[in-house]
Amino acid sequence: LFGCLRQVFMEGDGFDLRESMLLQDSDRDFTVVDLDTGEVEAAPGVDKLPALPDAARSRLRFGLTELRANFEAQHDVLRAPSPEQDNGGDFEEAAQKIFLSFTAELLASVPGSLGPHCESATAESVSSSFRESCFLSNVSEKDRPFFAVFVQTGSFLAYLQSLHLFGTQESPLSEAMACLSLHDDSSKDSSQHLPGPSRYVLPVQSE
């Protein structure tokens, strides 16, 4: 899942995905969701997307709604930049934190269904090792349609690879969550220094 402000995406390099030929590609394998308007450009062959898990969806919606309300209040009272004028600053960073926490919630129970460790962590080996039926049996019946599709995505496969390569405590997601926690703490203690990002390279999937 990727998210950014429409203005940042459109004005950053002058490229508007919504107006590009990418959306006309019959082989496109991604869906575009506009959170501002609610418009959805579904991938070809996709009639509808499964509903997000109720609890995670509620927290995501509440977090984003609260965030925007706070920024609009600051703009009205303190004349601070509005979300539309933020241009990649505090508002976008705060939104990224909300989406990161949301993603971490969706993936929280995955390590318990990893299966045998794969030293090489190729796409094929981690996919075979993952105990999908066990994982799906542990989610609620109402949320199962979402997770049944979720575990088939390339992003989920990459997450499995990262767990086998780096472990549950040092995966890119774990590092991002740790940085998020340190960032929140550092706002109270300026003596703390945030660690720089690590570079993770996943094995290329063989043809």
Buried (B, 14 or more C-beta within 10 A) or exposed (E): EEBBBBBBBBEEEEEEBEEEEEBEEEEBEBEBEEEEEEEEBBBEEEEEEEEBBEEBBEBBBEBBEEBBEEBBEBBEEEEBBBBBEBBBEBBBEBBBBBBBBBBBBBBEEBBEBBBEEBEEBBBEBBBEBBEBEEBBEEBEEEBBEBBBEBBEEEEBBBBBBBBBBBEBEBBBBBBBBBBBEBEEEBEEEEEEEEEEEEEBEBBEEEE
